[in-house]
């Protein structure tokens, strides 16, 4: 289907462009979202006006994104996560988490898709994360992943459980020794009884 784009669609077309696109893409997304319209004779005649309007909006958006870039550039985001003694996280930090934390700090509205995090962060440390606000505007925020205290708690837990483990092992050994001792006593008593019985039989026979 041939459509005329009413607004810029990143990676597809600029406002005012006339392009052939797939029917489903046009009917299910572009047209319902008001991003494009069928390239009818009347719509095509409006291309010049649409192009001028789109260019004006494009310039305004670029200015807005530049201002936003200046506002958040270098912002440090601190995210607390549970971590092991090897600094590996129990879980991971995603682009959505970075966007949410950034919005909370700055009061802005940064979409998750703008956070250029190729892979989730899975360890403690500081990381520079690009935020692509516009095709011509990218800024950097600093994401610091810190432990939420569970590392120390885990260590204390291990220390507190070691004596108990040793005590239980010792108890098992003592119990086993006692069982072995009782078994030895029973065997000795049985041998003595058998000896007495044998002597009684011999005496009777004599």
N, C-alpha and C positions, 0 to 999 in steps of 0.2 A: 504494500500500500504506500502511495506517495503522500507525505504529510508536510506541512509547513510548521516549523518549530516556533512556538510562542515564547519559549524561554531557553536558556542554555541548559543542555543536558550533558554533563561531563562525560567525555569519552565518546559521545554520540554525535552531537551537533550543537551549533550556536543558534541563539534566537534569530529568527528570520530566514534560516536555511530551509531549503526544500530538498527533502531526501526520500529515497525509497527505503522502507523498513518492513520488517515482517508483520503480517496482519495481526498476529496475536500480541506482539509487542505494542502495536499502535492501539488496538482495541481494548486491551486489558490494562495497559499502563499509561502510555503517553496521553491519549485523549481523555480518559477519566481523571487524570491528575492535572489536566489543563496545561500540559507541557507542549502539546502539539494539536493541530487540527487537520482534517482532511484537506489535501491540496486542491480544493475546488477553484473554479475560475475567480470567484469573488475573493477567496482567501489569498490566492496568489497575487491578486492586484493590491492586497494590503501589505505585501512583503516589505516594501520600502519603509512604510510606517512602523511595522513590527521590528524591522532591523534597527531603526533609530531608537525605538523604545528599549529594545533589548540591549543595545550598546550603552545606553544611559544607565540601565539597571546593572550592567556588568561593571561599569566604572564605579558605581556606588558600592557594590558588593566588595570590589577589590579594596576600596578605601576602608570599608568596615572591617575587613579581615586584617588589613595592615594595622589598624588601631587595636584590634583584639590581640594580634601577635605581640605588639609592644606591651600590652597589659599583662600577658601571661609568660612572656619570654623569661627563662631562667627560674620560673617558679619551682620551688622544691615541694614535692609531695612525699609525705611519710606514710607508709602503709605497714601496719603491724601484722605479722603472720607467725604461726607456730612453726618452729624449726628444730631440727635435730642438732646434735653436737658437731656434725660435719657441715653446718650452715645450709643444708638442704631443707627446703620448705616442705611442710605437710600440706600439699596442694600447690597452687600456682597463682601468680598475679596476672590477670588478663587485661586486655585493652579496655574492656568495660569498666573494670575496677579503677583503672587509671583515669578514665573519663569522668567517672562519678566523683572521685576524690578531687580532681581538678575543678569540676563544677562547684563542689562544696566550698573549696578554698576561694575561688575567684568570683563566684556568683554568676559565672557565664553559663552558656549552654553549648557544650562541646559534644558533638555526636561521637559515638564509639568508632565509627568508620574513619574518623579523622585521625585517630591514634595509630601511628605507624609502628605497631609492635608485631614483628614478624612471628615471634614465638612467645608463649607465656614465660614469665620470669619464674624460675624455680629455685632460686638461692638468695641468701642475704647479700646486701651490697647496695651500691649506688649505680644508677643507670641513666644515661641520656636517652630520652624517648622523643622522637620527632612528632610534631603535631602538624599535619598538612591541612591548613585552613582553607587553602585555595590553590589552584594549579600554579600560581606564582608566589604563594606565601606559605613558608614552612617555618615553624619555630620549634625550639627545644625546651622541654621541661625536664627537671631532674627528679627521678623517682628513687626514693631511698626505702629499701625494704629492711625493717628491723624485726628482731625477735620480740614476741609479746611476753617473755618471761618464762615460758615453759621449759626452756633449756635448763635453767637453774632448778626448777621444780622437778624435772625428770632426774637430775643428778641426785637431788636430795632423796628422791623416792628410791633410787637404786641403792644409796648408802644405807637407808633405813631398812631395806629389805634384806641386805646381805647377812647381818647377824642372825636374822630369823631363819634364813636358808641354812646357815651353818648349824644353828641349834637344831633344826629339824633333821639334818643329816646325822648329827651326833646322836639325837634321840633314836633314830632308826637303827644306828649301829648298836647302841646300848640294848635296845629292845631285842635285836637279833642275837646279841651275846647272851641275854637272859634266856631266850628261847632255847639256844644251843645248850646252855648250862642245865636247864630243866630236862632237856632230852637226854643229856649224859647221865643225870641222876636217875632218871627212869630206867635207862638201860642197865645201870649198875645194880639197882634194886631188883630188876627182873633176873639178872644173872645170879644174884645171891639166893633168891627164892628157888631158882632152878637147882642150885647146888644143894640146898637143904632138902628139896624133894628127892634128889638122887640119893642122898645119904640115908634118908628114911627108907627108901626102897631096898637098899643094900642091907640095912639092919634087919628088916622084916624077913628078907630071904635067908639071912644067917640064922 
